[in-house]
Amino acid sequence: MLKFVIVDDEPLALEVLEGYIKKLDNLHSISVFTDAIKALNYLESQQTDVLLLDIEMPYINGIEFLTRLSDPPLTIFTTAYRNYAFEGFELGVIDFLLKPISFLRFSAAMDKVRDFLFLKSHDTQLDPVALAPEFVFVKSGVKRIKLYFNQVTHIQGLKDYAIIHTLQERIVVKGSIKLVQEMFPASLFIRVHKSFLVSTPIIKRIERNRIIFGSYQIPIGRNYREEVEKKISRH
């Protein structure tokens, strides 16, 4: 059973998100708050799996809210303001939903949450010993899986884990994105943000400060913009 907390000062937004959760899965409990201060006190004393957090709220915004939590749960920002994506991923949110949020987009975010929580429990790691120019082995218990670099689209760092996105699946490995970057070839991957590593060949479209491919929109950090532009100009 997943325990959700929704924090939003708009009652209609709370109603929509609560309805989406109930539509997806019966195995859950939901606590909703329009008052951010009350939500903070609740989260500090109650175990929570997933936090759906608005950003523009009275008294305290979502960015400050998250920084005040001593041990924040898995967090998804829900906001009408696209420009907060940078701050959100800097704080380790797993996803960023732009209002008005469609059920399809919400469902995709929940898939990412479930995958992360399930795979995290398998203690999966990259094997630095079995490293080759074309692949690396992923260890999960007694199993070893060959991961080809040309099948990886991007990697998202999340706290002490990295979510590796391939053409077919997501793999959650223990370790920082910095550790992953050291094992992946610099000729094929580029750091575009504190929390993201991207396969250079997939970068075909940049809009403002975002790399767009498929259904993904990956932020380009201010400190990485120049290097990204140099790299893609050579491809």
C-alpha positions in Angstrom: 0.0 0.0 0.0 1.3 3.4 -1.0 0.7 6.4 1.3 0.1 9.6 -0.6 0.1 13.2 0.6 -1.2 16.0 -1.6 -0.4 19.6 -0.8 -2.1 22.3 -2.9 -3.9 25.5 -1.9 -6.5 25.0 -4.7 -9.3 22.6 -3.6 -10.1 21.8 -7.2 -6.5 20.7 -7.8 -6.7 18.5 -4.7 -9.9 16.9 -5.9 -8.5 16.2 -9.4 -5.3 14.5 -8.1 -7.1 12.5 -5.4 -9.5 11.3 -8.1 -6.6 10.3 -10.4 -5.0 8.3 -7.6 -8.2 6.5 -6.8 -8.8 5.7 -10.5 -5.4 4.1 -10.8 -5.1 1.9 -7.7 -7.2 0.8 -4.7 -4.1 0.0 -2.6 -3.4 3.4 -1.2 -4.2 5.9 1.5 -4.4 9.7 0.8 -4.0 12.7 3.0 -4.8 16.1 1.5 -3.7 19.6 2.7 -4.5 23.1 1.5 -2.4 24.5 4.4 1.3 24.0 3.8 2.3 24.5 7.4 0.0 21.8 8.6 1.3 19.5 5.9 4.9 20.1 7.0 4.1 19.1 10.6 2.3 16.0 9.3 5.1 14.9 7.1 7.7 15.3 9.8 5.8 12.8 12.0 4.1 10.4 9.5 5.7 8.0 7.2 4.8 8.9 3.6 5.7 7.2 0.3 4.7 9.8 -2.3 4.3 13.6 -2.0 2.4 15.6 -4.7 3.4 19.1 -4.1 2.2 22.4 -5.5 4.7 25.3 -5.8 2.9 28.6 -5.7 1.2 28.6 -2.3 0.6 31.2 0.4 3.1 31.7 3.2 5.5 29.1 1.9 6.2 27.9 -1.6 6.9 24.3 -2.7 10.6 24.8 -3.1 11.0 26.1 0.5 8.6 23.5 1.7 10.7 20.7 0.3 14.0 22.1 1.7 12.5 22.2 5.2 11.8 18.5 5.3 14.5 16.5 7.0 13.8 13.4 5.0 11.4 14.1 2.1 9.4 11.3 0.5 9.5 10.6 -3.2 8.2 13.9 -4.5 6.4 15.1 -7.7 5.9 18.8 -8.3 2.5 19.8 -9.6 2.4 23.4 -10.9 1.2 25.8 -13.5 4.7 27.3 -13.8 7.2 25.5 -16.1 10.2 27.6 -15.0 10.3 25.8 -11.7 11.5 22.5 -13.3 15.2 23.4 -12.7 14.8 24.0 -9.0 12.6 20.9 -8.7 15.1 18.5 -10.2 17.9 20.2 -8.2 16.0 19.1 -5.1 15.7 15.5 -6.3 12.0 15.4 -7.4 11.2 12.3 -9.4 8.8 14.1 -11.8 7.4 17.5 -12.7 3.7 17.7 -13.7 2.5 20.9 -15.5 -1.1 22.0 -14.8 -3.6 21.3 -16.2 -2.5 17.7 -15.6 -4.0 15.1 -17.8 -4.7 11.6 -16.5 -2.4 10.1 -19.1 0.5 12.2 -17.9 -0.3 11.5 -14.3 -0.5 7.8 -14.9 3.0 7.9 -16.5 4.4 9.7 -13.4 2.9 7.0 -11.2 4.5 4.2 -13.4 7.8 5.9 -12.8 7.1 6.0 -9.0 6.1 2.3 -8.8 9.1 1.3 -11.0 11.5 3.2 -8.8 10.1 1.8 -5.5 10.0 -1.7 -6.8 13.5 -1.7 -8.4 15.1 0.1 -5.5 14.3 -2.8 -3.3 16.3 -5.2 -5.5 19.7 -3.7 -4.5 20.8 -3.4 -8.2 24.3 -2.0 -8.9 26.6 -1.4 -11.9 29.6 -3.6 -11.9 32.8 -1.5 -12.4 34.9 -4.6 -13.0 32.9 -5.9 -16.0 33.2 -2.7 -18.0 33.7 -2.6 -21.7 33.6 0.1 -24.4 30.2 -1.0 -25.6 28.5 -2.2 -22.4 28.5 -2.5 -18.6 27.1 -5.3 -16.5 24.3 -4.6 -14.0 24.2 -6.8 -10.9 21.0 -7.7 -9.1 21.4 -10.4 -6.5 23.0 -13.4 -8.3 21.9 -12.1 -11.7 24.1 -10.1 -14.1 22.6 -8.3 -17.0 24.5 -6.8 -19.9 23.6 -3.1 -20.5 24.6 -1.8 -23.9 25.4 2.0 -23.8 23.7 2.5 -27.2 20.4 1.4 -25.7 20.4 4.0 -23.0 18.7 7.4 -23.7 19.3 9.2 -20.4 19.9 8.8 -16.7 18.2 10.7 -13.9 19.9 11.0 -10.5 17.6 10.7 -7.5 19.1 11.0 -4.0 21.5 8.0 -3.7 20.1 6.2 -6.8 20.2 6.6 -10.6 17.3 5.8 -12.9 18.7 4.5 -16.2 16.2 4.9 -19.1 16.8 2.5 -22.0 14.8 2.1 -25.2 12.9 -0.8 -23.6 12.8 -0.2 -19.8 13.9 1.6 -16.7 16.7 0.3 -14.4 17.2 1.7 -10.9 20.8 1.3 -9.6 22.3 2.2 -6.3 24.8 5.0 -6.6 25.0 8.7 -7.6 24.7 10.1 -11.1 28.4 11.1 -10.7 29.3 7.5 -10.3 27.3 6.5 -13.3 28.9 9.3 -15.4 32.4 8.0 -14.6 31.4 4.5 -15.9 29.6 5.7 -19.1 31.7 6.8 -22.1 32.1 10.5 -22.4 32.0 10.2 -26.2 28.4 9.0 -26.0 27.0 10.8 -22.9 26.9 14.4 -21.7 25.9 15.8 -18.3 23.2 18.4 -19.0 22.0 19.1 -15.5 23.0 18.3 -11.9 20.5 15.4 -12.1 20.6 14.3 -15.7 23.0 12.6 -18.1 21.9 12.3 -21.7 22.9 10.2 -24.7 24.4 12.7 -27.2 23.0 11.0 -30.3 19.4 11.5 -29.1 19.7 15.3 -28.7 18.0 16.5 -31.9 15.8 19.3 -30.4 16.4 22.0 -27.8 13.7 24.4 -26.8 14.9 27.2 -24.5 16.5 25.3 -21.7 15.1 21.9 -22.4 16.1 18.9 -24.4 13.0 17.3 -26.0 12.7 13.8 -27.3 9.7 11.5 -27.4 7.6 12.3 -24.3 10.6 13.5 -22.3 11.6 17.1 -21.5 14.9 17.3 -19.8 16.2 20.6 -18.3 19.5 22.0 -19.2 21.2 23.4 -16.1 22.7 26.9 -16.4 26.2 25.6 -15.6 26.0 23.0 -18.4 24.4 25.0 -21.2 27.7 26.1 -22.9 29.1 22.5 -22.9 25.8 21.1 -24.3 25.8 23.6 -27.2 29.4 22.8 -28.0 28.9 19.1 -27.9 25.8 19.0 -30.1 27.3 21.4 -32.6 29.9 18.7 -33.4 27.3 16.1 -34.1 
